[in-house]
Amino acid sequence: MKVCDILKKQGCVEEEHIEKALKIQAGSGKPIGEILLEIGAVEDADLKGALDLQSDLESERFSDKAVFLENIEPFSGLDGAGRGEICETMEWKQFAAGETIQKEGTSGECFYILKNGLARIFMEKDGEEKVIGFLGEGDFCGATALLSDGIHPSTVVAIEQTLCLAQDKNAFAAMTQMHPRLAAYFNELIIRQSKKIFTRLLAAGTGTIAQVEPFLYTRRVKDLISPVQFFFSPGDSMEEAARKLIGGGIRTAVVVDGNGGLLGTLGLKELVEASLIRHESPGQTIGAAIKRDCSIIEGDKYFFDALHEMMKRGRETLIVMSAGRIEGVLTSLDLLKFRGREVLSLIRNIEDAKTFDELNLLRQDVENVLRVLIVDGAVASHACKIVSELNDRMVKKVIRLSEGAMGESPVPFAWLGLGSEGRKEQTLLTDQDNAILFETPAGGNDGSATQEYFKALSEMIVNGLNLCGFPLCKGNIMATNPRYFGDLASWKGKTRGWIQVSAEKGEDLVDIYTFLDFRAVHGSEPLVETLRSHVIGEFRSNTAALRMLAQPIVDIPVPLGFFKNFLVEKNGKYKNTVNIKTHGLLPLTTCVKLLAFHAEIAEVNTLERIRKLAEKGVIPADRSEFIEQAFETFLAIKIHNNLNNLDQGRDFSNSINPANLHTRQKQLLKDSFLAVSEIQKITKDVLKTVSIA
C-alpha cells in the first residue's frame, strides 16, 4: 500500500494535498512523503507512522500465508497442498482504526480471517448499537452472508489497525465446495454465532420493569455465588461453625470429607434445630446436623438454569461444581441480588394463597415475569420453563384447595398436563389441556364410589383453574371429558385403541397427538411411568401407527419459495403473514415427539427429546443444534408476537408478517423453516424403515 493511501485512510492528510504533492513529485522525483512534509500537509509523527506501517505491510504481504493458516482451525486439518491452493485465492488487506470491514444489511463480497488487530462486531436496533462481541487473531467474518442469503447480519469495525486475509465470494464458494469439511465447520460456527445474536436481538426490550440486569442470560452460575465461602469438615464443632457463619455473614456452607468430597451443607437453620430442638451441646461435632439431601448444579450453567432448578426442587440452596471441584453454595439470596426476586416471591405468594380469587390475581403476575425474563435476556425455552413451573405451582395449589374441600382421595392419582403444558413450553394465556389418571381400585373396593369422587374432583379442579385465569379448552381436552378421565386399566385400553385406530384407519389423531406429551403435574409419578411404559409397548407392537401419525405432519408445506422467499397468505384476515405455529412449531414438535416414541425416549420437553435423539443417533449430531435453534427462534418470535398483541389489545395470533422483522430475524426464521423441512425428512427416513405389522 502506498504511503499516501495509508495517510488518507488514517485521516492524516486531505485529498487536495495529495494531488498537489503528486504534481510536485512528477517534476522532482522526490518521495511523496517528503513532499507532503515540506508543504506542511502532514505531521512528522504521522508520516513516520505511515512509513513504519508500510514496511510492516510489505513484510506481511510477502509472508507465508500457508504458515498462518496452518495454525488456524479448520484450515489446520488440511494437507499442505490444500492450504497452498487456498492461499492462492487470498490476499492481505489492511483496515485502519474506525474503518468498516463489513456493514449490516449490505451484500457480502468477501470472507476475512484476522491476522492481527482488533475489531468490534455489533448490530443496530432502534438507533442503538448492540455489541455482539470482538474479533481478534484467527477469528472470521463474512462467512454468514456468503453461506446464507448474501446479506451481512451485523457490522464489523476495526478498533485498531487490523490486518486480514481476504477471499472474494467466488473463491470462498469454490473453497467450501471443494472442501466439505470447511463448509460444515463454517455452518456450525454460524449457528453458534447466531445464538449470541439471538439472545440480544430477539430478546429485545418488550417490558417496562426498570433496573434490569443487561443480558442476564450470559451470567454463569459460578459468577453468581458469593465470593465468601466456607468449607466445614464433619469433625468441626457446632460452636466453631456458628461463629464462622455469623462472622462471615453467610447462612449456608458446604461440608466436605477429608478428600474434599461432598457430604452436604450446614446452615444456621440446622445449627438452631440441633441446639434448641435436639439440645445438642455447642462442643458437639456437626456430623449429625449436616443436611445431606442437596442439589448440584454445574458452574457453567446459567442464571435461569439455577432459578429453574430451585423452583423445580423447592430448594433454597444449590451446590456449585466445576470440573468435579466444589465451588461453593448458591443461595436464593444470591439470585435475589440479580433478577430472581419477582419469581421467587411469586412462588411464595402462590403457596400462601387461600382462595381461587387470590390465585387469579397472581396469575396476572406471570405475564410480568415473562416480560422480565425476556428483557433480562433469557432464551425462549428458559422463559417457557420458568413460566410453566409457575403455572405448575398454581395448578398444584388449585388441586390442593380442591382436595381440601373434597377430602382425601380414595386411591393414588395423577393430574396430567398435555400438549404444551406437558412439554413445559407454555407462554401466555394458555388454555387448559389436562387429564386425570387414578389407580384401579383393588378387588372388593367400590369402583363406582372412586369414579364419582374423581369426577367431582375433576370438575372442581377444572372450574378452579378457569377462575384462576386458565381458560377452558375449546377442544374439550380436559379431565372433565370422559375421553381424558379414567383409572389405569381404562387408560391402557383407551391408549391401545387410539394407537390401533391410528394405525388401521388414520382417524382420531388429535387424541393421540395431544396425549403423547403427557406428564404428571401433580400426584403419583409411578402411575404415570406405568402408563408411559404401556404406551411405548403399544407402539412397539403397532409399528405402523407411528408412520400413520407422521404422514400428515411430514406433508405440512414449508412456507418458502424456490429462492427462499416467504410464501405468505394472499388475502383475508391474515394477508401477508405466515403462521409460525402451523408451519413451524407444530410440525417440528410433532416430528420430534414421534421420533422420541420410536426411540423409546421418556423425555417430554422438545429440547430434551432432540438431545436424546441426537445421543441415540436418530437425529445426526451435527444437525441437532440447527433444529434446536429453529425451535428457539419459533418460540421467541411467538412470545414477542403474543406480548405485542397483548399490548395493542389484539387477539392472540401465531401469524407473523415477515416484512416487520429485522434482516437477521428474517434469516433466522428462514433457517428455522429449513430446519422444519430437515426434521420432516429425517422423520420420513426413520419411520419408513418401520415394518407394517
C-alpha positions in Angstrom: 0.0 0.0 0.0 1.3 3.5 -0.9 2.2 5.9 1.8 -0.3 8.5 0.6 -3.1 5.9 0.7 -2.2 4.9 4.3 -2.2 8.6 5.3 -5.5 9.2 3.7 -7.1 6.1 5.3 -5.9 7.3 8.7 -7.3 10.8 8.1 -3.9 12.5 8.3 -4.0 14.3 5.0 -6.5 15.9 2.7 -7.1 14.6 -0.9 -6.2 18.0 -2.4 -2.8 18.0 -0.6 -2.1 14.6 -2.1 -3.0 15.8 -5.6 -0.7 18.8 -5.1 2.2 16.6 -3.8 1.8 14.2 -6.8 2.1 17.1 -9.3 5.3 18.3 -7.5 6.6 14.7 -7.4 6.2 14.4 -11.2 8.7 17.2 -11.7 11.1 16.5 -8.8 11.1 12.7 -8.3 11.2 13.2 -4.5 9.4 10.7 -2.3 5.7 11.6 -1.8 6.1 11.6 2.0 8.9 14.1 1.9 6.9 16.4 -0.3 3.8 16.3 2.0 6.1 17.2 4.9 7.6 20.1 3.0 4.3 21.7 2.1 3.0 21.3 5.6 0.3 18.8 4.7 1.3 16.2 7.2 2.9 16.0 10.7 6.3 14.3 11.0 5.0 11.7 13.5 2.1 10.8 11.2 4.4 10.3 8.3 6.8 8.2 10.4 3.9 6.0 11.5 2.7 5.6 7.9 6.2 4.6 6.7 6.5 2.1 9.5 3.1 0.6 8.7 4.0 0.4 5.0 7.1 -1.5 5.9 5.1 -3.9 8.1 2.5 -4.4 5.3 5.2 -5.2 2.8 6.7 -7.7 5.2 3.2 -9.2 5.8 2.4 -9.1 2.1 5.3 -11.5 1.3 4.9 -13.6 4.5 3.9 -17.2 4.1 0.1 -17.2 4.2 0.1 -21.0 4.4 2.1 -20.8 7.7 -0.5 -18.6 9.2 -3.4 -20.8 8.0 -1.6 -23.9 9.4 -2.4 -22.8 12.9 -6.0 -21.7 12.2 -8.8 -24.1 12.6 -10.3 -25.6 10.4 -7.5 -25.0 7.8 -5.1 -26.8 10.1 -6.8 -30.0 9.3 -6.0 -29.7 5.6 -2.8 -31.0 4.0 -0.1 -28.6 2.8 -1.2 -28.8 -0.8 -4.8 -28.0 0.1 -3.8 -25.0 2.1 -1.5 -23.8 -0.6 -4.3 -23.8 -3.2 -6.5 -21.8 -0.8 -3.7 -19.3 -0.2 -3.6 -18.6 -3.9 -7.1 -17.2 -3.7 -6.4 -14.9 -0.7 -4.8 -11.5 -0.3 -3.7 -9.4 2.6 -5.9 -6.5 3.3 -5.4 -3.7 5.9 -8.1 -1.8 7.8 -7.4 1.4 9.7 -8.8 2.1 13.1 -12.5 3.0 12.7 -12.8 1.5 9.2 -15.7 -0.7 8.4 -14.9 -4.3 7.4 -18.5 -5.3 6.8 -21.8 -3.4 7.1 -25.1 -4.8 8.4 -27.7 -5.1 5.6 -25.2 -4.9 2.8 -24.2 -7.6 0.3 -21.4 -9.9 1.3 -18.5 -9.8 -1.1 -15.5 -11.2 1.0 -14.5 -13.7 3.6 -12.0 -12.4 6.1 -9.6 -14.0 8.6 -8.0 -11.6 11.1 -4.2 -11.9 11.3 -3.7 -9.1 13.9 -5.5 -6.2 15.3 -9.0 -6.0 16.9 -12.5 -5.4 15.6 -15.9 -4.9 17.1 -19.0 -6.8 15.9 -22.4 -5.2 16.5 -25.9 -4.8 15.3 -28.1 -1.7 15.2 -31.6 -1.8 16.7 -33.8 1.2 17.3 -30.9 3.5 16.6 -28.7 1.9 19.2 -25.6 -0.4 18.8 -26.0 -3.9 20.3 -22.4 -5.2 20.7 -22.2 -8.9 19.9 -18.5 -9.3 20.6 -15.0 -8.7 19.4 -12.8 -10.3 16.8 -9.1 -10.9 17.2 -6.3 -13.1 15.6 -7.7 -16.2 13.9 -11.3 -15.0 14.0 -13.5 -14.9 10.9 -16.2 -12.6 9.5 -18.1 -12.5 6.3 -19.0 -16.3 6.2 -22.5 -15.8 7.4 -23.6 -13.7 4.4 -21.7 -16.0 1.9 -23.4 -19.1 3.2 -26.9 -17.8 3.7 -28.9 -15.0 1.9 -25.9 -13.0 0.9 -26.6 -10.1 3.4 -24.4 -9.3 6.3 -26.4 -9.7 9.6 -24.0 -7.4 11.5 -21.4 -4.7 11.2 -17.7 -5.2 11.9 -15.5 -2.2 12.5 -11.7 -2.2 13.2 -10.9 -0.8 16.6 -7.2 -0.6 15.8 -5.0 -1.3 12.7 -6.2 -4.7 11.6 -4.7 -7.0 9.0 -6.8 -9.7 7.4 -6.5 -12.4 4.8 -9.3 -11.6 2.3 -11.0 -14.0 -0.1 -13.7 -13.0 -2.5 -17.1 -14.7 -2.5 -16.5 -16.7 -5.7 -13.2 -18.2 -4.3 -15.0 -18.8 -0.9 -17.8 -20.7 -2.7 -15.3 -22.8 -4.6 -13.3 -23.5 -1.5 -16.3 -24.7 0.6 -17.5 -26.8 -2.3 -14.1 -28.4 -2.7 -13.6 -29.0 1.0 -16.9 -30.1 2.6 -15.1 -30.2 6.0 -14.7 -26.4 5.8 -18.3 -25.9 4.8 -19.5 -27.9 7.8 -17.2 -26.0 10.1 -18.4 -22.6 9.0 -22.1 -23.7 9.1 -21.6 -24.8 12.7 -19.8 -21.6 13.5 -22.7 -19.6 12.1 -25.1 -21.5 14.3 -23.0 -20.7 17.4 -22.7 -17.1 16.5 -26.5 -16.9 15.8 -27.1 -17.9 19.4 -25.2 -14.9 20.6 -27.1 -12.6 18.2 -30.4 -14.4 19.1 -30.2 -13.6 22.8 -29.6 -10.0 22.1 -31.9 -9.3 19.1 -34.9 -11.5 19.7 -34.7 -10.8 23.4 -35.0 -7.1 22.9 -36.8 -5.0 25.5 -40.6 -5.6 25.5 -41.2 -5.0 29.1 -41.3 -1.9 31.3 -39.8 -3.1 34.6 -36.8 -0.9 35.4 -33.4 -1.8 36.8 -32.9 -5.0 34.8 -29.6 -6.7 34.6 -28.4 -6.4 31.0 -28.0 -9.7 29.2 -28.5 -11.7 32.4 -28.7 -14.9 30.4 -25.0 -14.7 29.9 -24.4 -14.8 33.7 -22.8 -18.1 34.7 -23.7 -19.7 38.0 -20.1 -19.7 39.1 -20.2 -15.9 38.8 -23.3 -15.6 40.9 -22.1 -17.2 44.1 -20.8 -15.1 47.0 -17.0 -14.7 47.0 -17.2 -15.6 50.7 -17.4 -19.4 51.0 -16.7 -21.6 54.0 -16.0 -25.3 53.9 -16.6 -27.4 57.0 -15.5 -30.9 57.9 -17.7 -33.3 59.9 -15.3 -33.0 62.9 -15.8 -29.3 63.4 -17.8 -28.2 66.4 -21.2 -26.6 66.2 -19.9 -23.6 68.1 -17.0 -23.1 65.7 -19.3 -23.5 62.7 -21.8 -21.0 64.1 -19.1 -18.4 64.8 -17.8 -18.7 61.2 -21.2 -18.4 59.6 -22.3 -15.5 61.7 -18.9 -13.8 61.4 -18.8 -14.2 57.7 -22.4 -13.0 57.2 -23.5 -16.2 55.4 -26.3 -18.7 56.1 -25.1 -21.9 54.5 -21.7 -23.6 53.9 -20.5 -26.8 52.3 -19.3 -29.8 54.3 -16.6 -32.0 52.8 -14.8 -35.1 53.8 -11.0 -35.4 54.2 -10.6 -35.8 50.4 -12.7 -32.8 49.5 -15.7 -34.9 48.6 -19.2 -33.5 49.1 -21.0 -34.6 52.3 -23.8 -32.0 52.3 -24.5 -28.5 53.6 -24.7 -26.9 57.0 -26.6 -23.7 57.7 -27.8 -21.6 60.6 -31.2 -23.3 60.4 -29.6 -26.8 61.0 -27.5 -25.4 63.9 -30.6 -23.8 65.6 -32.5 -27.1 65.2 -29.6 -29.1 66.8 -29.2 -26.7 69.7 -32.8 -25.7 70.5 -34.8 -28.7 69.5 -32.3 -31.6 70.0 -30.5 -29.9 72.8 -27.1 -30.8 71.5 -24.1 -29.0 73.2 -22.0 -26.4 71.4 -19.0 -28.6 71.7 -20.5 -31.5 69.7 -19.4 -32.1 66.2 -21.6 -31.0 63.3 -21.9 -34.5 61.9 -25.5 -35.1 63.0 -26.6 -31.7 61.8 -25.3 -32.0 58.2 -28.1 -31.7 55.6 -27.2 -34.4 53.2 -30.1 -34.0 50.8 -28.8 -31.4 48.4 -28.9 -30.5 44.7 -25.9 -29.9 42.5 -25.5 -27.6 39.5 -22.6 -27.1 37.2 -20.8 -23.8 37.4 -21.1 -23.2 33.6 -24.9 -23.3 33.7 -26.7 -20.0 33.5 -28.8 -17.9 35.9 -32.0 -19.2 34.6 -30.9 -22.8 34.9 -30.3 -22.2 38.6 -33.6 -20.3 39.1 -35.5 -23.2 37.4 -33.7 -25.8 39.4 -34.6 -24.0 42.7 -38.2 -23.8 41.6 -38.4 -27.4 40.4 -36.7 -28.9 43.5 -38.1 -26.4 46.0 -34.6 -25.7 47.2 -33.1 -22.6 48.8 -29.5 -23.7 48.0 -27.6 -25.4 45.2 -24.1 -26.8 45.4 -22.0 -25.4 42.5 -19.4 -27.7 40.9 -16.9 -27.1 38.1 -15.0 -30.0 36.6 -15.6 -32.1 39.7 -14.5 -29.4 42.1 -16.8 -27.8 44.6 -17.0 -24.0 44.0 -19.4 -23.3 46.9 -23.1 -22.7 47.6 -25.5 -20.7 45.5 -28.4 -19.5 47.6 -31.8 -17.9 46.8 -30.4 -14.7 48.3 -27.7 -14.7 45.7 -30.3 -14.8 43.0 -32.3 -12.1 44.7 -29.3 -9.8 44.2 -30.0 -10.2 40.5 -33.4 -10.8 39.0 -34.8 -13.8 40.9 -36.8 -11.7 43.2 -40.0 -11.5 41.2 -40.1 -15.2 40.5 -39.2 -16.4 44.0 -41.6 -14.0 45.7 -44.4 -15.0 43.3 -43.8 -18.7 44.3 -44.2 -17.9 47.9 -47.4 -15.9 47.3 -48.8 -18.8 45.3 -48.1 -21.2 48.2 -49.7 -18.8 50.7 -52.9 -18.2 48.6 -56.1 -19.3 50.3 -58.7 -18.8 47.5 -59.1 -19.1 43.8 -59.6 -15.3 43.6 -56.1 -14.7 45.2 -54.6 -17.1 42.7 -56.3 -15.3 39.8 -54.6 -12.1 40.8 -51.2 -13.9 41.0 -51.8 -15.5 37.6 -51.7 -12.0 36.1 -48.2 -11.6 37.5 -47.0 -14.4 35.4 -47.2 -12.1 32.3 -44.9 -9.7 34.1 -42.5 -12.4 34.9 -42.4 -13.5 31.3 -41.7 -9.9 30.3 -38.8 -9.6 32.8 -37.3 -12.9 31.7 -37.3 -11.8 28.0 -35.9 -8.3 28.9 -33.2 -9.9 31.0 -32.0 -11.9 28.0 -33.5 -15.4 28.7 -33.7 -17.5 25.6 -37.3 -18.5 24.9 -37.0 -22.1 26.2 -35.7 -20.9 29.6 -38.5 -18.4 29.9 -41.1 -21.0 29.0 -39.7 -23.5 31.5 -40.0 -20.9 34.3 -43.5 -19.8 33.3 -44.5 -23.4 33.1 -43.1 -24.0 36.5 -45.1 -21.1 37.9 -48.2 -22.4 36.2 -47.5 -25.9 37.7 -47.4 -24.3 41.1 -50.7 -22.7 40.5 -52.3 -25.9 39.3 -50.9 -27.8 42.3 -52.4 -25.1 44.6 -55.8 -25.4 42.9 -55.6 -29.2 43.3 -54.7 -28.9 47.0 -57.5 -26.4 47.6 -59.9 -28.8 45.8 -58.7 -31.8 47.7 -59.2 -29.9 50.9 -62.8 -29.3 50.0 -63.4 -32.9 48.8 -61.5 -34.8 51.4 -58.6 -37.3 50.9 -58.6 -39.3 47.6 -59.6 -43.0 48.0 -56.7 -44.1 45.8 -53.5 -42.5 44.5 -54.0 -40.4 41.4 -52.0 -38.1 39.0 -53.1 -34.9 37.3 -51.7 -34.9 33.8 -50.5 -31.9 31.8 -50.9 -32.4 28.0 -49.7 -30.6 24.9 -47.6 -27.5 25.5 -48.3 -27.8 29.3 -46.9 -31.3 29.2 -43.8 -30.2 27.3 -43.3 -27.3 29.7 -43.5 -24.9 26.7 -46.3 -22.6 27.8 -46.3 -18.9 27.0 -49.2 -16.6 27.7 -52.9 -17.3 28.3 -52.5 -21.0 27.6 -55.8 -22.7 27.9 -56.3 -26.0 29.7 -55.0 -29.3 28.3 -55.3 -31.9 31.1 -56.3 -35.3 32.1 -56.7 -37.4 35.3 -55.3 -40.9 35.9 -56.1 -42.8 39.1 -55.2 -46.2 40.4 -57.5 -49.0 39.6 -59.4 -49.9 42.8 -58.4 -53.2 44.3 -60.7 -56.1 44.2 -63.7 -55.7 46.5 -63.5 -51.9 46.6 -66.4 -49.9 45.4 -65.2 -48.7 42.0 -68.2 -46.5 41.3 -67.6 -44.5 44.5 -64.0 -43.9 43.4 -65.2 -42.9 40.0 -67.7 -40.4 41.5 -65.0 -38.9 43.7 -62.6 -38.2 40.9 -65.4 -36.9 38.6 -66.3 -34.4 41.3 -62.6 -33.6 41.9 -62.0 -33.1 38.2 -65.0 -30.7 38.0 -63.7 -28.7 40.9 -60.1 -28.5 39.6 -61.1 -27.6 36.0 -63.5 -24.9 37.2 -61.0 -23.7 39.8 -58.3 -23.3 37.1 -60.8 -21.4 34.9 -61.4 -19.0 37.8 -57.6 -18.6 38.2 -57.1 -17.5 34.6 -56.6 -20.8 32.8 -59.4 -20.7 30.2 -61.4 -23.9 29.4 -60.1 -25.8 26.4 -62.1 -25.0 23.3 -61.5 -28.6 22.1 -62.6 -30.0 25.5 -59.3 -31.7 26.1 -59.8 -31.7 29.9 -60.2 -34.1 32.7 -64.0 -33.5 32.8 -64.3 -35.1 29.4 -64.6 -38.9 29.7 -62.0 -39.3 27.0 -59.4 -37.8 29.3 -60.6 -39.4 32.5 -60.1 -42.9 34.0 -58.2 -45.4 36.1 -55.0 -47.1 34.9 -56.9 -50.0 33.4 -59.2 -47.8 31.4 -56.3 -45.6 30.2 -54.4 -48.6 29.0 -57.4 -49.7 26.9 -58.0 -46.1 25.7 -54.5 -45.5 24.5 -54.3 -49.0 23.0 -57.5 -48.1 21.0 -56.1 -44.8 19.9 -52.8 -46.3 18.7 -54.5 -49.2 16.9 -57.1 -46.9 15.2 -54.3 -44.5 14.0 -52.5 -47.5 12.5 -55.6 -49.0 10.8 -57.7 -46.0 9.8 -55.8 -42.8 10.4 -58.7 -41.4 12.4 -59.0 -39.7 15.8 -55.4 -38.5 15.6 -56.0 -35.4 17.7 -56.3 -37.5 20.8 -53.1 -39.3 20.4 -51.1 -36.2 19.2 -52.2 -34.3 22.3 -51.8 -37.1 24.7 -48.3 -38.1 23.8 -46.9 -35.1 25.6 -48.4 -36.2 29.0 -46.5 -35.8 32.2 -47.5 -35.7 35.9 -48.1 -32.1 37.1 -49.2 -33.4 40.5 -49.6 -36.8 42.1 -48.3 -40.3 41.6 -45.2 -40.5 39.3 -45.2 -44.4 39.3 -48.7 -44.4 37.9 -47.6 -42.1 35.1 -44.5 -44.1 34.3 -46.5 -47.3 34.2 -48.8 -45.8 31.6 -45.8 -44.4 29.7 -44.3 -47.9 29.5 -47.6 -49.2 28.3 -47.8 -46.6 25.5 -44.2 -47.3 24.4 -45.0 -51.0 24.4 -48.1 -50.5 22.2 -46.1 -48.5 19.7 -43.6 -51.4 19.7 -46.4 -53.8 18.9 -48.1 -51.5 16.3 -45.2 -50.1 14.4 -47.3 -48.8 11.5 -49.0 -46.4 13.9 -46.1 -44.0 14.1 -45.9 -43.9 10.3 -49.6 -43.2 10.1 -49.3 -40.5 12.7 -46.3 -38.9 10.9 -47.8 -38.8 7.5 -50.0 -35.7 7.8 -47.2 -33.9 9.7 -44.4 -34.5 7.3 -46.7 -33.3 4.4 -47.1 -29.9 6.0 -45.6 -27.5 3.5 -42.7 -25.2 4.5 -43.7 -21.6 3.6 -40.6 -20.8 1.5 -40.4 -20.3 -2.3 -37.7 -21.6 -4.7 -35.5 -18.6 -3.9 -36.2 -19.0 -0.1 -38.6 -16.1 -0.2 -41.5 -16.3 2.3 -44.8 -17.6 0.9 -47.4 -15.5 2.7 -51.2 -15.6 2.9 -52.6 -13.8 -0.2 -55.8 -12.5 1.2 -58.2 -12.5 4.2 -57.6 -11.5 7.8 -54.0 -12.8 7.8 -53.0 -11.4 4.5 -49.1 -11.0 4.1 -48.5 -13.2 7.1 -47.0 -16.7 7.8 -48.4 -18.9 10.6 -45.3 -20.0 12.6 -47.3 -22.5 14.7 -49.0 -24.3 11.8 -45.9 -24.4 9.6 -43.1 -24.2 12.2 -43.7 -25.2 15.9 -46.4 -27.9 15.1 -44.5 -30.0 12.6 -41.2 -29.6 14.5 -42.5 -30.6 17.9 -44.7 -33.4 16.5 -41.9 -34.9 14.4 -39.6 -34.8 17.4 -42.3 -36.5 19.7 -43.0 -39.3 17.2 -39.2 -40.0 16.8 -38.9 -40.0 20.6 -41.6 -42.7 21.0 -39.9 -44.6 18.1 -36.6 -44.5 20.0 -38.4 -45.2 23.4 -37.3 -41.9 24.9 -39.2 -40.9 28.1 -38.4 -37.2 28.0 -41.3 -34.9 27.1 -39.8 -31.4 26.6 -38.9 -30.8 23.0 -35.3 -29.7 23.5 -34.6 -32.7 25.8 -36.1 -35.0 23.2 -33.9 -33.6 20.5 -30.8 -34.0 22.6 -31.7 -37.6 23.5 -32.5 -38.4 19.8 -29.0 -37.0 18.9 -27.4 -39.2 21.6 -29.1 -42.2 20.1 -28.1 -41.3 16.6 -31.7 -40.9 15.4 -31.0 -37.2 14.6 -27.5 -36.6 13.2 -25.4 -34.9 15.9 -24.3 -32.1 13.5 -27.9 -31.2 12.8 -29.5 -31.4 16.2 -28.2 -27.9 17.2 -29.7 -26.5 13.9 -33.1 -28.0 14.9 -32.8 -26.7 18.5 -32.0 -23.2 17.2 -35.1 -23.4 15.0 -37.3 -24.3 17.9 -35.8 -21.4 20.0 -36.5 -19.0 17.1 -40.1 -20.0 16.6 -40.7 -19.9 20.4 -39.1 -16.4 20.8 -41.0 -14.9 17.9 -44.2 -16.4 19.2 -43.6 -14.9 22.7 -42.8 -11.4 21.2 -45.8 -11.6 18.9 -48.0 -12.5 21.9 -46.7 -9.7 24.0 -47.2 -7.2 21.2 -50.8 -8.5 20.6 -51.4 -8.1 24.4 -50.0 -4.5 24.4 -52.1 -3.5 21.4 -55.3 -5.1 22.6 -55.5 -7.6 19.8 -56.4 -11.3 20.0 -53.5 -13.7 20.2 -52.3 -14.9 16.9 -49.4 -17.0 15.6 -49.4 -15.2 12.3 -46.2 -13.1 11.6 -45.7 -10.5 8.9 -42.1 -11.1 7.7 -41.9 -7.6 6.5 -41.9 -6.4 10.1 -38.9 -8.4 11.0 -35.3 -7.2 11.0 -32.9 -8.6 8.5 -31.3 -11.1 10.9 -34.7 -12.1 12.3 -35.9 -12.9 8.7 -32.8 -15.0 8.2 -33.3 -16.9 11.5 -36.9 -17.5 10.5 -36.0 -18.8 7.1 -33.3 -21.1 8.6 -35.9 -22.3 11.1 -38.3 -23.3 8.3 -35.5 -25.1 6.6 -34.8 -27.0 9.8 -38.5 -28.0 9.9 -38.1 -29.4 6.4 -35.0 -31.2 7.6 -36.7 -32.8 10.6 -39.6 -33.8 8.4 -37.2 -35.6 6.1 -35.5 -37.3 9.0 -38.9 -38.5 10.2 -39.7 -39.9 6.8 -36.4 -41.7 6.5 -36.5 -43.1 10.1 -40.1 -44.2 10.1 -40.2 -45.7 6.6 -37.9 -48.5 7.9 -40.7 -49.5 10.3 -42.4 -52.6 9.1 -46.2 -52.7 8.9 -47.4 -55.5 11.2 
